[in-house]
Amino acid sequence: MSTLRNVALTVQELEAGEFHWVLLEAVDCAVDDVLPYAVLEAAAEPLRSYSDALVAGVAAMRRLFGRDGPRTGQPAAAPASAAHPPR
């Protein structure tokens, strides 16, 4: 049976009034109660509000992982044209 992967969604305001969703996944190198994350995917274009970016991030998660969420052993989804790979 597969287990859920530790994936998080955050919103960043990179410039005033420009909000970007970012999907992160925990990596296996925790040190002293710090759990580091690596970027999985992020918005290529800014959105007008925090809530718009949050909703778009949830839509990206649904597109990538489906209704059951990110599971171990799940094939990686192809990157979408609306997002860019991590830098």
Sequence and secondary structure as in RCSB ss.txt:
>XXXX:A:sequence
MSTLRNVALTVQELEAGEFHWVLLEAVDCAVDDVLPYAVLEAAAEPLRSYSDALVAGVAAMRRLFGRDGPRTGQP
AAAPASAAHPPR
>XXXX:A:secstr
   B  EEEEEEEEETTEEEEEEEEE S  BTTB  EEEEEEESS BSSHHHHHHHHHHHHHHHH TT  BTT  
     TTEE   
